Amino acid sequence: MNDRISKYFPSYPKGDSITIRQLLSHTSGIYNYTENGQWMQQEVTTPHNRAAMIATFSDKPLKFSPGTDMSYSNSNYMLLGYIIEDVTKMPYYRGCS
């Protein structure tokens, strides 16, 4: 829980200052990609690979310094899903049967 996200995303901006715990508790300061109205209207239904998804929010400035405030962020859960895939070596999403 105290691992830095840079362990999983070495090039993530300020990844050395953001922990998995902060992703889980929405105290990371990472921009919530669903707040981008244009992206939600034009891109949300288009499949994106990991790099493209991370690119939708990684270039945005942090809303606050990690651990100093709280703000819900779907981007946090996106990163957590990718971490789950890396750790388990399994896809997080398997679709509906």
Secondary structure as GFF3:
##gff-version 3
##sequence-region A 1 97
A	DSSP	three_ten_helix	5	7	.	.	.	ID=ss1
A	DSSP	three_ten_helix	15	17	.	.	.	ID=ss2
A	DSSP	alpha_helix	20	25	.	.	.	ID=ss3
A	DSSP	three_ten_helix	33	35	.	.	.	ID=ss4
A	DSSP	alpha_helix	37	42	.	.	.	ID=ss5
A	DSSP	alpha_helix	50	58	.	.	.	ID=ss6
A	DSSP	alpha_helix	74	88	.	.	.	ID=ss7
###
